[in-house]
Amino acid sequence: MKTLIQPGHLYGFNDARSLLHRLANYVTKNALLFLNLSLFIGSSAHAAMPDTKYEVQRGIIYQHSGSEVLTGDLYKPKGNDKYPVLIAVHGGDWRFADASLYKHWGPYLAEHGYAVFSVNYRLVKDKTNLYPAAVHDVRAAVQFLRQQAATYQLDPERMGLMGDSAGAQLATLVALAGDLPPFAGTGMDKKNAAVSTRVKVCIGIYGSYDLTAKWEHSNRFYPDNNIAQGFLGDSLIDNRKIYFEASPLSYVTSSNNQTAFLLSWGAKDKFVDPAGQSIAFTHALKQAGNSVRTVVLKNAGHYWASEPIKVPGTEPGYLAPRLLEFLKEKL
């Protein structure tokens, strides 16, 4: 690009009018140059962006609970088919986080042919939204999608649940006991009360499946922050019944073994004890005759399920192809 006024040339102009004329020409020419350049860069960048194989619908309302509006984000393959769907339930000690924790799993699974409905549910705040509020919210999400399956191009006969940590407790509890007392017929949404929450598959990632064992573990290592007690609102030594009732393990029986499970956990998890939770739950499921598959990450701890999936060497990257194989066979 040429310099408009070169050293030693300024006094060669005849008058100020000539200078202004040249300045105007310069600005016009370079303005067009910059405009064309920006358009070229913009169009090139747009052309380089690949079309995604999925679409996202955020903030779908699935239930009103008092003053709270409960929503979910639906990740769905592009196309005109009827798709199998997983209702995804985030972790966070029943107190934290939201549906965005599945911002990586949603697109990944949708690109491979599976819809994901990642839901927000009522979180424990002080002494409000205690158990079983969140259980009913997850039940309502399953019922809503089953009722509205045609609207969202979903297959109501090919539904599953997926959750991590606290979300795995909720997902597995609904998968095993959503249609049983004390949960059936007691939710907020009466119009869907008769709609089944039965699912074909359930994926649990480092979940708490025995809340009695969870209370004992927390009381031993984290006595000032007993997460199970915060969720249930009562101590184990004061109310054992509620710990039994809220534990997915309590509903594992040979007459209730229709759901296929995939359980994954890290062998070095210090927050949710693998022996007292995932391993014990796996053993019980096998005894009852459920189809159950495990993916154990030998060097992993907790809190990895929400990390990016396609990064080589990550825990989700290890789980992902095994999860797809499970879904292909069971869902």
C-alpha positions as CSV (number, residue, x, y, z in Angstrom):
1,M,0.0,0.0,0.0
2,K,1.5,3.4,-1.1
3,T,2.0,6.2,1.4
4,L,-0.2,9.2,0.7
5,I,2.3,11.9,1.7
6,Q,5.9,10.8,1.2
7,P,8.7,12.8,2.9
8,G,9.9,15.7,0.8
9,H,6.9,15.6,-1.5
10,L,4.4,17.7,0.5
11,Y,5.6,21.0,-0.9
12,G,5.2,19.8,-4.5
13,F,1.4,20.2,-4.4
14,N,0.1,23.3,-6.1
15,D,-2.4,24.3,-3.5
16,A,-4.5,23.0,-0.6
17,R,-7.3,22.0,-3.0
18,S,-5.1,19.5,-4.8
19,L,-4.1,18.0,-1.4
20,L,-7.7,17.6,-0.4
21,H,-8.5,16.0,-3.7
22,R,-5.8,13.5,-3.4
23,L,-6.7,12.7,0.2
24,A,-10.3,12.0,-0.9
25,N,-9.2,9.7,-3.6
26,Y,-6.9,7.8,-1.2
27,V,-9.7,7.3,1.4
28,T,-12.2,6.1,-1.3
29,K,-9.8,3.6,-2.9
30,N,-8.7,2.1,0.4
31,A,-12.1,2.1,1.9
32,L,-13.2,-0.1,-1.0
33,L,-10.1,-2.2,-0.6
34,F,-10.8,-2.8,3.1
35,L,-14.5,-3.5,2.4
36,N,-13.7,-6.1,-0.2
37,L,-11.1,-7.7,2.0
38,S,-13.4,-8.0,4.9
39,L,-16.2,-9.5,2.7
40,F,-13.7,-12.0,1.4
41,I,-12.5,-13.0,4.8
42,G,-16.1,-13.2,6.1
43,S,-17.2,-15.4,3.2
44,S,-14.2,-17.6,3.4
45,A,-14.7,-18.1,7.1
46,H,-18.4,-18.9,6.6
47,A,-17.5,-21.3,3.8
48,A,-15.0,-23.1,6.0
49,M,-17.5,-23.7,8.8
50,P,-19.0,-27.2,8.3
51,D,-22.7,-27.8,8.7
52,T,-23.5,-29.4,12.0
53,K,-25.3,-32.8,12.0
54,Y,-27.6,-31.8,14.9
55,E,-29.9,-29.0,16.1
56,V,-30.5,-27.6,19.5
57,Q,-33.8,-26.3,21.1
58,R,-33.1,-24.6,24.4
59,G,-35.4,-23.8,27.2
60,I,-38.2,-26.3,26.4
61,I,-40.6,-26.1,29.3
62,Y,-41.5,-29.5,30.6
63,Q,-43.2,-28.6,33.9
64,H,-44.3,-25.7,36.1
65,S,-43.5,-26.3,39.8
66,G,-45.0,-23.5,41.9
67,S,-43.2,-20.4,40.9
68,E,-40.4,-22.4,39.1
69,V,-40.5,-23.1,35.4
70,L,-38.5,-26.3,34.7
71,T,-36.8,-26.5,31.3
72,G,-34.6,-28.7,29.3
73,D,-32.3,-28.4,26.2
74,L,-33.0,-30.8,23.4
75,Y,-30.1,-31.9,21.2
76,K,-31.4,-33.7,18.1
77,P,-30.0,-35.2,14.9
78,K,-31.0,-33.3,11.8
79,G,-33.4,-35.2,9.6
80,N,-36.9,-36.5,9.4
81,D,-36.6,-39.7,11.3
82,K,-38.0,-40.7,14.7
83,Y,-35.0,-40.7,17.1
84,P,-34.2,-42.6,20.3
85,V,-33.7,-40.2,23.2
86,L,-31.8,-40.0,26.5
87,I,-33.1,-37.8,29.3
88,A,-29.8,-36.4,30.8
89,V,-29.7,-35.4,34.5
90,H,-26.8,-33.3,35.7
91,G,-24.8,-33.8,38.9
92,G,-23.9,-31.2,41.5
93,D,-24.7,-32.7,45.0
94,W,-28.4,-32.1,44.3
95,R,-27.6,-28.4,45.0
96,F,-25.6,-27.0,42.1
97,A,-25.1,-26.8,38.3
98,D,-27.6,-27.0,35.5
99,A,-28.5,-28.6,32.1
100,S,-25.4,-27.1,30.5
101,L,-23.2,-29.8,32.0
102,Y,-24.4,-31.9,28.9
103,K,-23.2,-29.3,26.4
104,H,-20.6,-31.8,25.1
105,W,-22.6,-35.1,25.4
106,G,-25.6,-33.6,23.7
107,P,-23.9,-32.7,20.4
108,Y,-21.8,-35.8,20.4
109,L,-24.7,-38.2,20.8
110,A,-26.9,-36.2,18.5
111,E,-24.2,-36.5,15.8
112,H,-24.4,-40.3,16.2
113,G,-28.2,-40.5,15.9
114,Y,-29.4,-40.1,19.5
115,A,-31.4,-37.2,20.9
116,V,-30.5,-35.9,24.3
117,F,-32.9,-33.9,26.6
118,S,-30.7,-32.3,29.3
119,V,-33.0,-31.1,32.1
120,N,-32.9,-28.6,34.9
121,Y,-34.6,-29.8,38.1
122,R,-35.3,-28.2,41.5
123,L,-32.1,-27.8,43.5
124,V,-31.9,-28.0,47.2
125,K,-31.7,-24.5,48.7
126,D,-31.4,-24.4,52.5
127,K,-34.4,-26.5,53.5
128,T,-36.4,-26.1,50.3
129,N,-36.7,-28.5,47.4
130,L,-35.7,-31.5,49.5
131,Y,-36.2,-35.1,48.3
132,P,-38.3,-36.2,46.6
133,A,-38.8,-32.9,44.6
134,A,-36.0,-33.6,42.1
135,V,-37.2,-37.2,41.6
136,H,-40.6,-36.0,40.6
137,D,-39.0,-33.5,38.2
138,V,-37.0,-36.2,36.4
139,R,-40.2,-38.3,36.2
140,A,-42.0,-35.4,34.8
141,A,-39.3,-34.9,32.1
142,V,-39.7,-38.5,31.0
143,Q,-43.5,-38.3,30.9
144,F,-43.4,-35.0,29.0
145,L,-41.2,-36.4,26.3
146,R,-43.2,-39.6,26.0
147,Q,-46.4,-37.5,25.6
148,Q,-44.8,-35.0,23.2
149,A,-42.6,-37.5,21.3
150,A,-44.2,-36.8,17.9
151,T,-43.8,-33.0,18.3
152,Y,-40.0,-33.4,18.7
153,Q,-39.5,-36.4,16.3
154,L,-38.7,-38.8,19.1
155,D,-39.5,-42.5,19.5
156,P,-41.5,-43.0,22.8
157,E,-40.6,-46.7,22.7
158,R,-36.8,-46.0,22.7
159,M,-36.2,-43.8,25.7
160,G,-33.4,-43.9,28.2
161,L,-32.0,-42.0,31.2
162,M,-28.5,-40.8,31.8
163,G,-26.9,-39.1,34.8
164,D,-23.7,-38.3,36.6
165,S,-23.1,-38.2,40.3
166,A,-26.2,-36.9,42.0
167,G,-27.9,-37.0,38.6
168,A,-27.0,-40.7,38.3
169,Q,-28.9,-41.3,41.6
170,L,-32.0,-39.5,40.2
171,A,-31.7,-41.2,36.8
172,T,-31.3,-44.7,38.1
173,L,-34.0,-44.2,40.8
174,V,-36.6,-43.1,38.1
175,A,-35.5,-45.9,35.8
176,L,-36.1,-48.5,38.5
177,A,-38.9,-47.0,40.6
178,G,-40.5,-44.2,38.7
179,D,-43.7,-46.2,38.2
180,L,-43.7,-47.6,41.8
181,P,-44.8,-46.3,45.2
182,P,-43.9,-43.9,46.7
183,F,-43.3,-42.0,43.5
184,A,-46.1,-43.0,41.0
185,G,-49.1,-40.7,40.9
186,T,-47.6,-38.2,43.3
187,G,-45.9,-35.7,41.0
188,M,-46.9,-32.1,40.2
189,D,-48.2,-32.7,36.7
190,K,-51.4,-34.6,37.2
191,K,-52.3,-34.7,33.5
192,N,-49.4,-37.0,32.8
193,A,-49.8,-39.0,36.0
194,A,-50.8,-42.2,34.1
195,V,-47.8,-41.9,31.6
196,S,-45.1,-44.5,32.3
197,T,-41.6,-43.5,33.2
198,R,-40.3,-46.9,32.1
199,V,-37.1,-46.7,30.0
200,K,-35.1,-49.2,28.0
201,V,-31.6,-48.2,29.1
202,C,-30.0,-46.2,31.9
203,I,-26.5,-44.8,32.1
204,G,-25.0,-44.0,35.5
205,I,-21.7,-42.2,35.9
206,Y,-20.0,-42.3,39.3
207,G,-23.4,-42.2,41.0
208,S,-24.7,-42.7,44.6
209,Y,-26.9,-45.7,44.5
210,D,-27.0,-46.5,48.2
211,L,-27.7,-43.4,50.3
212,T,-27.1,-45.2,53.6
213,A,-23.5,-46.0,52.4
214,K,-23.3,-42.4,51.1
215,W,-24.2,-41.0,54.5
216,E,-21.7,-43.2,56.2
217,H,-18.9,-42.3,53.8
218,S,-19.7,-38.6,54.1
219,N,-20.0,-38.8,57.9
220,R,-16.5,-40.4,58.0
221,F,-14.6,-38.2,55.6
222,Y,-16.7,-35.0,55.3
223,P,-18.7,-34.7,58.6
224,D,-19.3,-30.9,58.1
225,N,-20.8,-31.4,54.6
226,N,-22.9,-34.6,54.6
227,I,-24.3,-34.3,51.1
228,A,-26.9,-37.2,51.5
229,Q,-28.3,-35.6,54.7
230,G,-28.5,-32.3,52.9
231,F,-30.5,-33.8,50.1
232,L,-32.9,-35.9,52.3
233,G,-33.2,-33.3,55.1
234,D,-32.7,-35.8,57.9
235,S,-30.0,-37.8,59.5
236,L,-29.6,-41.5,58.9
237,I,-29.7,-42.2,62.7
238,D,-33.0,-40.3,62.9
239,N,-34.7,-41.7,59.8
240,R,-33.4,-44.8,58.1
241,K,-36.5,-45.3,56.1
242,I,-36.0,-42.3,53.9
243,Y,-32.5,-43.4,53.0
244,F,-33.8,-46.8,52.0
245,E,-36.6,-45.2,50.0
246,A,-34.3,-42.8,48.1
247,S,-31.7,-45.5,47.2
248,P,-31.9,-47.0,43.7
249,L,-30.3,-50.1,45.2
250,S,-33.5,-50.8,47.1
251,Y,-35.5,-51.4,43.9
252,V,-33.2,-53.9,42.3
253,T,-35.1,-57.1,42.1
254,S,-35.6,-60.1,39.8
255,S,-39.1,-58.9,38.9
256,N,-37.8,-55.4,38.0
257,N,-35.0,-56.2,35.7
258,Q,-36.2,-55.0,32.3
259,T,-33.9,-52.0,32.0
260,A,-30.3,-52.4,30.7
261,F,-27.6,-50.5,32.5
262,L,-24.2,-49.1,31.7
263,L,-22.3,-47.9,34.8
264,S,-19.0,-46.0,34.6
265,W,-16.8,-44.7,37.4
266,G,-13.2,-43.8,38.2
267,A,-11.3,-46.2,40.4
268,K,-9.7,-43.3,42.3
269,D,-12.9,-41.5,43.1
270,K,-12.5,-40.1,46.7
271,F,-15.9,-38.4,46.8
272,V,-18.2,-41.3,45.8
273,D,-16.8,-44.5,47.1
274,P,-16.7,-47.0,44.1
275,A,-16.9,-50.1,46.4
276,G,-19.9,-48.9,48.3
277,Q,-21.7,-47.5,45.3
278,S,-21.0,-48.5,41.7
279,I,-19.4,-51.9,42.4
280,A,-22.1,-52.9,44.9
281,F,-24.9,-51.6,42.6
282,T,-23.4,-53.5,39.6
283,H,-23.3,-56.7,41.7
284,A,-26.9,-56.3,42.7
285,L,-28.1,-55.7,39.2
286,K,-26.3,-58.8,37.9
287,Q,-27.9,-60.9,40.7
288,A,-31.3,-59.6,39.7
289,G,-30.8,-60.5,36.1
290,N,-30.5,-57.0,34.6
291,S,-28.3,-56.5,31.6
292,V,-25.4,-54.4,33.0
293,R,-22.2,-53.3,31.4
294,T,-19.3,-51.4,33.2
295,V,-16.7,-49.0,32.0
296,V,-14.1,-48.5,34.8
297,L,-11.4,-45.8,34.4
298,K,-8.4,-46.9,36.5
299,N,-6.8,-43.6,37.0
300,A,-9.9,-41.3,37.1
301,G,-11.5,-39.7,40.1
302,H,-14.7,-37.6,40.1
303,Y,-16.0,-34.6,38.1
304,W,-14.9,-35.6,34.6
305,A,-18.2,-36.4,32.9
306,S,-18.8,-32.8,31.7
307,E,-15.4,-32.4,30.1
308,P,-15.0,-32.3,26.3
309,I,-15.3,-35.7,24.7
310,K,-13.3,-35.5,21.5
311,V,-10.0,-34.6,23.2
312,P,-7.7,-37.7,23.0
313,G,-6.8,-39.3,26.3
314,T,-9.7,-37.8,28.3
315,E,-12.1,-39.8,30.5
316,P,-15.2,-38.9,28.4
317,G,-13.2,-39.8,25.2
318,Y,-12.6,-43.2,26.7
319,L,-16.3,-43.7,27.6
320,A,-17.8,-42.3,24.4
321,P,-17.3,-45.2,22.0
322,R,-18.2,-47.8,24.6
323,L,-21.4,-45.8,25.3
324,L,-22.3,-45.8,21.6
325,E,-21.8,-49.5,21.4
326,F,-24.1,-50.0,24.4
327,L,-26.8,-47.8,22.9
328,K,-26.6,-49.5,19.5
329,E,-27.2,-52.8,21.1
330,K,-29.7,-51.9,23.8
331,L,-31.6,-48.8,22.7
